[in-house]
């Protein structure tokens, strides 16, 4: 699994929560056409932001390929302890 480097952590710390949420929504395909264009413009014009976007994209890809470990408990048993 890819580890965030110190420079990536610094960049993430500098992002506002709103910017981070917008990039995350961009990756998830949840933005309007205008918002997509805005975020893509930021990514295209800011090398630091592009680095964060690229790292988040890598993590997203790794998560999609992540295999959950087998469990001997049913989903109902697990969620009963959560909710």
C-alpha positions as CSV (number, residue, x, y, z in Angstrom):
1,X,0.0,0.0,0.0
2,X,1.2,3.5,-0.9
3,X,2.2,5.6,2.1
4,X,1.8,9.3,2.2
5,X,5.1,11.0,2.3
6,X,5.8,13.9,4.6
7,X,5.4,16.4,1.8
8,X,2.0,14.9,0.9
9,X,0.9,15.2,4.6
10,X,2.0,18.9,4.6
11,X,0.0,19.6,1.4
12,X,-3.1,17.8,2.9
13,X,-2.8,19.8,6.1
14,X,-2.8,23.1,4.1
15,X,-5.9,22.2,2.1
16,X,-9.1,23.6,3.5
17,X,-11.8,21.1,4.5
18,X,-13.9,22.4,1.7
19,X,-11.2,22.0,-0.9
20,X,-10.5,18.5,0.3
21,X,-14.2,17.7,0.1
22,X,-14.4,19.1,-3.4
23,X,-11.5,17.0,-4.6
24,X,-13.0,13.9,-3.0
25,X,-16.3,14.6,-4.6
26,X,-14.5,15.2,-7.9
27,X,-12.9,11.7,-7.6
28,X,-16.2,10.2,-6.8
29,X,-18.0,11.8,-9.7
30,X,-20.4,13.7,-7.4
31,X,-19.9,17.3,-8.7
32,X,-22.0,19.4,-11.1
33,X,-20.5,20.3,-14.4
34,X,-19.5,23.7,-13.2
35,X,-17.9,22.3,-10.0
36,X,-16.0,19.7,-12.1
37,X,-14.6,22.4,-14.3
38,X,-13.6,24.5,-11.3
39,X,-11.7,21.6,-9.6
40,X,-10.1,20.5,-12.9
41,X,-8.9,24.1,-13.4
42,X,-7.3,24.1,-9.9
43,X,-5.7,20.7,-10.5
44,X,-4.3,21.9,-13.9
45,X,-2.9,25.1,-12.6
46,X,-1.5,24.1,-9.2
47,X,1.3,21.5,-9.1
48,X,0.9,20.9,-5.4
49,X,-2.9,20.4,-5.7
50,X,-2.2,18.1,-8.6
51,X,0.1,16.0,-6.4
52,X,-2.6,15.7,-3.8
53,X,-5.2,14.8,-6.4
54,X,-2.8,12.1,-7.9
55,X,-2.1,10.7,-4.5
56,X,-5.9,10.6,-3.6
57,X,-6.6,8.9,-7.0
58,X,-3.9,6.3,-6.2
59,X,-5.5,5.6,-2.8
60,X,-9.0,5.4,-4.3
61,X,-7.7,2.8,-6.8
62,X,-6.1,0.8,-4.0
63,X,-9.3,0.8,-2.0
64,X,-11.3,-0.5,-4.9
65,X,-9.0,-3.4,-5.2
66,X,-8.8,-4.1,-1.5
67,X,-10.1,-7.5,-0.5
68,X,-12.0,-7.7,2.8
69,X,-10.8,-10.5,5.1
70,X,-13.2,-13.4,5.7
71,X,-15.3,-13.2,8.8
72,X,-17.2,-15.9,10.7
73,X,-19.8,-13.4,11.7
74,X,-22.8,-12.4,9.6
75,X,-23.4,-8.9,8.4
76,X,-26.4,-8.8,10.8
77,X,-24.2,-9.7,13.8
78,X,-21.7,-7.1,12.9
79,X,-24.2,-4.3,12.3
80,X,-26.1,-5.2,15.5
81,X,-23.0,-4.2,17.4
82,X,-22.7,-0.9,15.5
83,X,-26.2,0.4,15.4
